[in-house]
């Protein structure tokens, strides 16, 4: 059984508060602007790619060969077809690789 650590609870609460304040502050900042500056718009446009990278990179570098091959095939399929086709192709390759390789 784990022990109750009040410092950990305070750390989690502080992190939650800071996260909330940064999200709320960003909302307030953007709603008060008459026009979003081009540099801020460019930064906001880069957020989806940054989030996707933080989700995909650890899986690629920590995963096995099946994961790497499935992600490579999904990338190639994703360049030509819909995201659904990309997801299905990556999943099918990973499952087939795992079934055949054992």
C-alpha positions in Angstrom: 0.0 0.0 0.0 1.3 3.5 -0.8 1.6 6.2 1.8 -0.2 9.5 1.6 2.2 12.3 0.6 0.7 15.8 1.2 3.6 17.3 -0.8 2.5 15.3 -3.9 -1.1 16.4 -3.4 0.1 20.0 -3.3 2.2 19.5 -6.4 -0.7 18.0 -8.3 -3.0 20.8 -7.2 -0.5 23.5 -8.1 0.0 21.9 -11.5 -3.7 21.8 -12.1 -4.1 25.5 -11.1 -1.3 26.6 -13.3 -2.7 24.6 -16.2 -6.1 26.2 -15.7 -4.7 29.7 -15.4 -2.6 29.4 -18.6 -5.6 28.1 -20.6 -7.9 30.8 -19.1 -5.3 33.5 -19.6 -4.8 32.5 -23.3 -8.6 32.7 -23.8 -8.8 36.1 -22.2 -5.8 37.4 -24.1 -7.2 36.3 -27.5 -10.8 37.5 -26.9 -9.5 41.0 -26.0 -7.6 41.4 -29.2 -9.2 43.2 -32.2 -6.9 41.1 -34.5 -4.6 38.2 -33.9 -1.0 39.2 -34.9 0.6 37.1 -37.6 3.3 35.6 -35.3 0.7 34.5 -32.8 -1.4 33.0 -35.6 1.6 31.1 -36.9 2.3 29.8 -33.3 -1.3 28.7 -32.9 -1.2 26.9 -36.3 1.9 25.0 -35.1 0.2 23.6 -32.0 -1.5 20.6 -33.7 1.8 19.4 -35.3 3.5 19.8 -31.9 0.9 17.8 -30.1 0.9 15.1 -32.7 4.7 14.8 -32.5 4.6 14.4 -28.7 2.1 11.6 -29.1 3.8 9.8 -32.0 7.5 10.1 -31.3 7.6 8.2 -28.0 5.6 5.3 -29.5 7.9 5.2 -32.5 11.2 5.3 -30.6 10.1 3.0 -27.7 8.0 0.6 -29.8 9.2 -2.6 -31.5 9.7 -3.3 -35.2 5.9 -3.9 -35.6 5.2 -0.4 -34.4 7.8 1.2 -36.6 6.7 -0.6 -39.7 3.0 0.1 -39.0 3.7 3.8 -38.5 5.8 4.0 -41.7 3.0 2.4 -43.7 0.4 4.6 -42.0 2.5 7.7 -43.0 2.6 6.6 -46.6 -1.1 5.8 -46.7 -1.9 9.1 -44.9 -0.1 11.1 -47.6 -2.5 9.8 -50.2 -5.8 8.8 -48.5 -8.1 9.8 -45.6 -7.1 9.7 -41.9 -9.5 6.7 -41.5 -7.7 4.8 -44.2 -4.4 5.7 -42.5 -5.6 4.4 -39.2 -6.9 1.2 -40.7 -3.7 0.6 -42.6 -1.5 1.1 -39.6 -3.6 -1.1 -37.4 -3.8 -3.9 -40.0 0.0 -3.9 -40.5 0.6 -3.9 -36.8 -1.8 -6.8 -36.2 -0.6 -8.8 -39.2 3.1 -8.3 -38.1 2.3 -9.4 -34.6 0.3 -12.4 -35.8 3.0 -13.6 -38.3 6.1 -12.7 -36.2 4.6 -14.2 -33.0 
